[in-house]
Amino acid sequence: MPRMTDVKPPTFTPHTDPLRAGREALARHAWLEAFEQLSQADRDGDLSAGADLEAVALASFRRPHSKWPMPGPSRPPAPARQRSRA
């Protein structure tokens, strides 16, 4: 078993594009990261009306929750929910 000093943290290269990073996290099933990145892309106005909104919903549903239902950000951002109903 490796000692703590032998273990290296995972290498993370941040993306400057939250939409791309969110899509990649979704593909890896990194739900929390996908939700955070796609939510940022939504705030930036970069989400498409179809698959990207569905991806936010999926990531929101699948991400770990400390409490259920979690107040506030447990659902996709309000603008994303409203656009998904249109």
VENSULSUL-V272484 format. One record per backbone hydrogen bond with DSSP energy under -0.5 kcal/mol. NH is the residue of the N-H (numbers start at 0). CO is the residue of the C=O. Records with the same first field share a line. If there is no record, write none. Layout:
NH: CO + CO
This chain:
5: 2
6: 2 + 3
13: 11
17: 15
20: 16
21: 17
22: 18
23: 19
24: 20
25: 21
26: 22
27: 23
28: 25
29: 24
30: 28
33: 29
34: 30
35: 31
36: 32
37: 33
38: 34
39: 35
40: 36
41: 37
42: 38
43: 39
44: 40 + 41
45: 40
52: 47
53: 49
54: 50
55: 51
56: 52
57: 53
58: 54
59: 55
60: 56
61: 57
62: 58
72: 70
73: 69
74: 71
79: 76
80: 76
81: 77
82: 78
83: 79
84: 80 + 81
85: 81 + 82
